[in-house]
Amino acid sequence: MARSLDGLVLAPVADQAPGQVGTRTRFTYHERQGEIWAEYTGGDVVRGHLVGTRKGDRLDFRYVQLKQDGTTSSGHCVSSVVELPDGRVRLEETWEWESQQGDGTSVVEQVTAHEH
């Protein structure tokens, strides 16, 4: 199993659709005894939260977010935790909105201290 996500900061490697999470978004993860949660902000996202579980290298969580235009949205995501050759963590995500139409895949990777 890849190492704990607790305290790690991750960022998307590519921009999603306009108005969604993008490369300027930062996720701060927490992990304790199979529970995971994170706060995220940046780009079009004013404030976002996710909460769920980790079993082995699989995350299963729901997310909610507030955007710059004052709208809110929510969805469900399942991610695989991958340890990169340089020791950083990558999450390979499959997500779907529940408050609106749309689904897709994305990748977020751990950022180093100077990239926060």
Secondary structure, 3 states (H helix, E strand, C coil): CCCCCCCCEEEECCCCCCCCCCCCCEEEEEEECCEEEEEEEECCEEEEEEEEEEECCEEEEEEEEEECCCCEEEEEEEEEEEECCCCCEEEEEEEEECCCCCEEEEEEEECCHHHC
